C-alpha cells in the first residue's frame, strides 16, 4: 500500500468532517476533501514537524474550503435577516439535539455566516484571523457571527417546538 493511500485512510474521515462543516452539502464536502488531499500530497514536503501533523492537514482542508467559497461567491452581502427580531436564549449546555440535525442547520446558513461561525466557534480562529482569511473587517466578522448565532437559535427553537 502506498504512503498516500495510507495517509488517506488514516485521515480522510476526520478531514471529511471538517469539509462537512464548511460546505453547503455532502457533494461539495466530497469535492473539497478530494481537492484538499491533492494539495496535501503536493505540499507534504512543506510540513516542518512543527505542531501536529493532523493540525497541518486540517488547516489545508479549511483553507481549501475557504478558497472554494471565495472562488464561487464573491462574498455576497447578506441582508440583515434578523435585525429587529428578538430570539430567546437557548442554553446549549442542556440542548439535546442530534449532531446531524445541528450540522444541517449550520450548512443552511448563508455562506459567509457559515464560514465565520465555523471558523470562530468550531475552529477557534479569532476575529482578526477571520478578517484576514476572508478579506473583511473584524467588525463585519463579529456582526456576521452574531447574526449566524441568531439564525441558529431560531432554527433550534423551531425544531424543539416541533419535536416536543
C-alpha positions, 0 to 999 in steps of 0.5 A, spaced: 500 500 500 502 506 498 504 512 503 498 516 500 493 511 500 495 510 507 495 517 509 488 517 506 485 512 510 488 514 516 485 521 515 480 522 510 474 521 515 476 526 520 478 531 514 471 529 511 468 532 517 471 538 517 469 539 509 462 537 512 462 543 516 464 548 511 460 546 505 453 547 503 452 539 502 455 532 502 457 533 494 461 539 495 464 536 502 466 530 497 469 535 492 473 539 497 476 533 501 478 530 494 481 537 492 484 538 499 488 531 499 491 533 492 494 539 495 496 535 501 500 530 497 503 536 493 505 540 499 507 534 504 514 536 503 512 543 506 510 540 513 516 542 518 514 537 524 512 543 527 505 542 531 501 536 529 501 533 523 493 532 523 493 540 525 497 541 518 492 537 514 486 540 517 488 547 516 489 545 508 482 542 508 479 549 511 483 553 507 481 549 501 474 550 503 475 557 504 478 558 497 472 554 494 467 559 497 471 565 495 472 562 488 464 561 487 461 567 491 464 573 491 462 574 498 455 576 497 452 581 502 447 578 506 441 582 508 440 583 515 435 577 516 434 578 523 435 585 525 429 587 529 427 580 531 428 578 538 430 570 539 430 567 546 436 564 549 437 557 548 442 554 553 446 549 549 449 546 555 442 542 556 440 542 548 439 535 546 439 535 539 442 530 534 449 532 531 446 531 524 440 535 525 445 541 528 450 540 522 444 541 517 442 547 520 449 550 520 450 548 512 443 552 511 446 558 513 448 563 508 455 562 506 459 567 509 455 566 516 457 559 515 464 560 514 465 565 520 461 561 525 465 555 523 471 558 523 470 562 530 466 557 534 468 550 531 475 552 529 477 557 534 480 562 529 479 569 532 476 575 529 482 578 526 484 571 523 477 571 520 478 578 517 484 576 514 482 569 511 476 572 508 478 579 506 473 583 511 473 587 517 473 584 524 467 588 525 463 585 519 466 578 522 463 579 529 456 582 526 456 576 521 457 571 527 452 574 531 447 574 526 449 566 524 448 565 532 441 568 531 439 564 525 441 558 529 437 559 535 431 560 531 432 554 527 433 550 534 427 553 537 423 551 531 425 544 531 424 543 539 417 546 538 416 541 533 419 535 536 416 536 543 
